[in-house]
Amino acid sequence: VQLQASGGGLVPAGGSLRLSCAASGRISGVYTLAWFRQGAGKGREFVAAITRSGGNTYHADSVKGRFTISRDNAKNTVYLQMNSLKPEDTAVYYCASKIWGLASREVAAEGKYDYWGQGTLVTVSS
């Protein structure tokens, strides 16, 4: 499975961006898709995840109410709509995929994911 993230850029505080991550390759078993981020000098942190059907979504407390994860299985793409961006959202955003499912308590654990995209940089200016 190959993941290609796009959509990052420079945006002022309060602005919006939509990230996309297209999956290709042997994707028939891909179940959970997620976004993580890593700010400068920080560890990678969970942002959001979504199950195959889109019926279950998970968002980190720091982004709840501002970010929304969604997916289009026909296009093999997962999205992250980011609104009301803050300077502390500045980071490289990575998409990740997991073959088969994860328990809800596991979706935030980066070690559980099988494949990772290359990352896209989001910079929020104050």
C-alpha positions as CSV (number, residue, x, y, z in Angstrom):
1,V,0.0,0.0,0.0
2,Q,1.3,3.4,-1.0
3,L,0.0,6.6,0.6
4,Q,0.4,10.0,-1.0
5,A,-0.5,13.0,1.2
6,S,-1.2,16.5,-0.2
7,G,-2.8,19.8,0.6
8,G,-0.5,21.3,3.1
9,G,0.6,24.9,2.9
10,L,0.8,28.3,4.7
11,V,-2.4,29.6,6.2
12,P,-3.1,32.4,8.6
13,A,-4.5,31.7,12.1
14,G,-8.3,31.1,11.8
15,G,-8.0,29.8,8.3
16,S,-8.8,26.4,6.8
17,L,-7.1,23.7,4.8
18,R,-8.1,20.3,3.5
19,L,-5.6,17.6,3.4
20,S,-5.9,14.6,1.1
21,C,-4.3,11.2,1.2
22,A,-4.7,8.8,-1.7
23,A,-4.0,5.1,-1.2
24,S,-2.8,2.8,-4.0
25,G,-1.6,-0.7,-4.3
26,R,-3.0,-3.7,-2.5
27,I,-5.7,-1.8,-0.7
28,S,-8.4,-4.3,-0.5
29,G,-7.7,-5.0,3.1
30,V,-7.2,-1.5,4.2
31,Y,-9.6,-0.7,7.0
32,T,-8.5,2.1,9.3
33,L,-7.1,5.3,7.9
34,A,-5.6,8.0,10.2
35,W,-3.8,11.3,10.4
36,F,-0.9,12.0,12.7
37,R,1.2,15.1,13.0
38,Q,4.7,16.0,14.2
39,G,5.7,19.5,15.1
40,A,9.2,20.7,15.2
41,G,11.1,19.1,18.1
42,K,8.1,17.1,19.1
43,G,7.0,13.5,18.9
44,R,4.4,12.3,16.4
45,E,0.8,12.7,17.8
46,F,-2.5,11.2,16.8
47,V,-4.9,13.6,15.1
48,A,-7.9,11.6,13.7
49,A,-8.9,8.1,12.4
50,I,-11.7,6.6,10.5
51,T,-12.9,3.1,9.9
52,R,-13.6,1.5,6.5
53,S,-17.3,2.4,6.3
54,G,-16.7,5.8,7.8
55,G,-19.2,4.9,10.5
56,N,-16.6,5.4,13.3
57,T,-14.4,8.4,13.5
58,Y,-12.0,9.4,16.2
59,H,-10.5,12.9,16.8
60,A,-7.9,14.0,19.3
61,D,-9.2,16.3,22.0
62,S,-6.9,19.1,20.7
63,V,-8.7,19.2,17.3
64,K,-12.3,18.2,18.2
65,G,-14.8,20.7,16.8
66,R,-12.2,22.1,14.4
67,F,-10.9,19.1,12.3
68,T,-13.0,16.5,10.6
69,I,-11.8,13.2,9.0
70,S,-13.7,11.6,6.2
71,R,-13.0,9.1,3.4
72,D,-14.2,8.3,-0.1
73,N,-13.7,4.6,-0.7
74,A,-14.5,5.0,-4.4
75,K,-11.4,7.2,-4.7
76,N,-9.4,5.4,-2.1
77,T,-8.8,8.7,-0.4
78,V,-9.0,10.0,3.2
79,Y,-9.4,13.7,3.9
80,L,-8.8,16.0,6.9
81,Q,-10.8,19.2,6.9
82,M,-9.0,21.6,9.2
83,N,-10.9,24.8,10.3
84,S,-10.1,27.5,12.8
85,L,-6.4,26.7,12.5
86,K,-4.1,27.8,15.3
87,P,-0.3,28.3,15.2
88,E,0.1,25.2,17.4
89,D,-1.4,23.2,14.6
90,T,1.8,23.8,12.6
91,A,3.3,20.4,11.9
92,V,4.1,17.8,9.2
93,Y,0.9,15.8,8.8
94,Y,1.2,12.1,8.0
95,C,-1.5,9.7,6.8
96,A,-1.4,6.1,7.9
97,S,-3.2,2.9,7.1
98,K,-4.0,-0.3,9.0
99,I,-4.9,-3.6,7.3
100,W,-8.0,-4.9,9.0
101,G,-9.4,-3.3,12.1
102,L,-8.3,-1.7,15.3
103,A,-10.0,-1.6,18.6
104,S,-11.1,1.9,19.5
105,R,-8.5,2.1,22.2
106,E,-5.8,1.4,19.6
107,V,-6.5,3.9,16.9
108,A,-4.3,6.6,18.5
109,A,-1.2,4.3,18.7
110,E,1.1,5.0,15.8
111,G,2.8,1.6,16.2
112,K,-0.4,-0.2,15.2
113,Y,-0.3,1.2,11.6
114,D,1.2,-0.7,8.7
115,Y,1.8,2.0,6.1
116,W,2.7,5.7,6.2
117,G,2.6,8.5,3.7
118,Q,5.5,10.9,3.2
119,G,3.9,13.8,5.1
120,T,2.7,17.2,4.1
121,L,3.7,20.4,5.9
122,V,1.0,22.7,7.4
123,T,2.2,26.1,8.6
124,V,-0.2,28.4,10.5
125,S,1.0,32.0,10.9
126,S,-0.1,34.1,13.9
